[in-house]
Amino acid sequence: MSEPPILDRIDALVDEEHRLWSASEQGRLDDAGKRRLDAIVGELDQCWQLLRRRRVDPDAPEQPPRVPDPPNDLDGPEPEPTHLEHGVHTDEPAPDPDVPRDIP
């Protein structure tokens, strides 16, 4: 998709968005219109992102490649065990002797 069709799509979405906002202000927007308005906001965000990518790289794909999140080094190599693995809910001794076991 080259830049002019992207801009045309943005213009069409903005026109529809203004029409729906106007209907909303007049109290004439039904549930389907509200859902469409939410969808337009998301679609406009995608169009603007694509336009920015295309201005940087005219050969950029419509969908950017999925880049995985980097590992979180603050978690450490071994995550903390889940709550039930602490031994609190078994007949084993309490993990901390100062913590009473009969807490409601």
N, C-alpha and C positions, 0 to 999 in steps of 0.2 A: 504494500500500500504506500503510495507516494504521499508527499506532504499535502497537496491540494485535496485529495479525497479524505484525508484525516481531518483537515480543517472543515471540509463540508460536513462531515459526520458530527464534528463538535458543534458547528452552527445549528444543525438540525436538532441535536440533543438539547442545546441551550434554549432554542425556541420552544421545544416541547416542555422543558423544565419551567420556563416562564409561564406558559399556558397553565400548567398544573399548579404552580404557586398561586397564580391569579385565582383559579378555581378554589383553591384551599382558603385563600383570604376571604372569599365570598361564601364559604361554607358549603360549596357544591362538590367537594372532593370525596368520593366513596373509598372503600377499602382497597379496591383494585387500583385506583388512582394513586393512593398513598404507597402501595407496593411498587407501582411503576416509577414514582418519584424517587424512591430509595434505589431502584435499579438504575435509574438515569444517573444518579450521583456516582455510583460505582463505575458505570460505563464511561462517564466523563473523566474520572480519575485515570482509567486505563488508557483512554485516548490521549490525554495530556502526557502521560508517561511515554507512550509510544511516539508521540510527536517529539518529545525531548530526546529520546533515543535516536530517532531518525535524523534529527538535526546534528547530533554528534557523529553518527555513523549511518549514512544513507542505506547501507545494506543490512541494517539491524533487523533481526526477525521480529515478527509481530508479538510472539511470546518470548520473554527472556528465558534463558536456560535456568533451571532450578539449581540454586547453589545451596548446599547444606550448611546449617549453622555450624560454626566452629565449636570444638569441645570447650566446655567450661572448666578452666584450670582451677577455679576456686573450689570445686566439688571434691577434688582429690581423687586418688586412684580407686578407692573403694567407697561407695556411697554408704550412708548410715542405714542399718537394717530397718525394715518396716516396724511399725509399732508392735505388732504381735510377736515379733522375733526377739524382743527385749527380755522376755521371760516374766513379764509382769502378770500375765493372765494364765499362769500355770502354777503348779504346786512347788516350783523351784523357789529358792530363797529370793527375797526382794533384791533388786539390783542395788539399792541404796538402803542400808539398815536404818537410816533416820526417817525413811518414808513409810508411814503406816500402810498396811496392805488392805485394811478394811475401809477405805475411802469410798463413800457412796457414789 
